[in-house]
């Protein structure tokens, strides 16, 4: 478990062999509750080769000085495209961010 946000990783080894390799991470929110988007790949059991890159969104809570994973969403390529498209549409239509006058009433 990590005490510092920058030390949080999805890297994982079993018997000295890398099973999950973190390729990239983006810290989306900081604080007692932290959200991090990871790009990673896993070793395939059959071939032993590293598989195609995947994405996971994880939430961590800082409790008693260390960050503990509380939730994870693994995103397929199709789910990621849908998420991107929906968020872009909401942003383009002004549905995220500043509250509109209609929503404030």
N, C-alpha and C positions, 0 to 999 in steps of 0.2 A: 504494500500500500504506500502511496506517495503522500508526502507532506506538502509538496509544492506542485502547483498546477503543471508547470513545465516538465515535471518528472512522470506525469501520468502517461502510460503507453499501453498499447494492445499487444506488444511483442510478447511471445510466449515460447518457452522451450520445454522439451521433454527429453530427459536423458541426454542433455547436451546438444540436442538437435532442434533447430528452429522450426516450430510448427506454425506459428503466426508471425508474420513479418510486417511491421508498420512501415508504410511507404511515405505517409504524409499525415499531418494533423493540423486542424484549424480550431483554435479555441474561440468558440462563439460567444460564451458568456463567462464571466469570472465572478467569484464570490463564494459564499457558503454553498450555493448550488451552482455547479459549473457544467456547461454543455460543450462537448468536443465532437467534431466531425473527423473521423479517421478514414484514410484510404489504406487498405492492407491487402495481403494475400495469404492464403493458407496452403500448407503442404498437402498434396493429394495422397491419400493413403495407398491407393493402388500403384501409382507410378513413382511416388516419392518426389515428383517435381512440384515446384511451386505453381499454384493455380493462377487464374486470371484475377486481376485486382477487383476488390469489392469495397463497399462503403458501409460504415456503421456510425450512427449518431448515438452518443452515450451521455448520460447524466450522472454526475458525481455529487455527493454531499460531503462536506467537510464535517467530520464528527470526531471529537476528541483529538484534534490536531492532524488527522489524516483523511484523505479523500477516499470514499468508498463508492463503488459503482452501485447505483440504485436502479438504473433502467437502461435498456439498449434497444435500438431499432436497426436492424440490418436492412439495407436498401439494395434491392435489385436494380439493374440498369433501367428497367421499365418504371419502377417506382420512383427512381431518382428523376427521370425525365418528366413524369407526371408532377412531382413536387416542384421542380424548376418551372415548368409551364404554368402551374397554378399560381405560384408565388409571383412570377413575372406578370401574369395577368392582373393580379390584385394590385401590384405596385403600379402598373401602367394605368389602371383605373382609379388610382388614389384610394384604394380600399385598405391600405396598410400605412402606418405612420401617423401623420397628423389627423386628428379627429375631424370629420366633416361636420358642418353645421347641423345637418339632419340627424346625425348620430348623437349629438350633444343634447337634443331635446327630449 
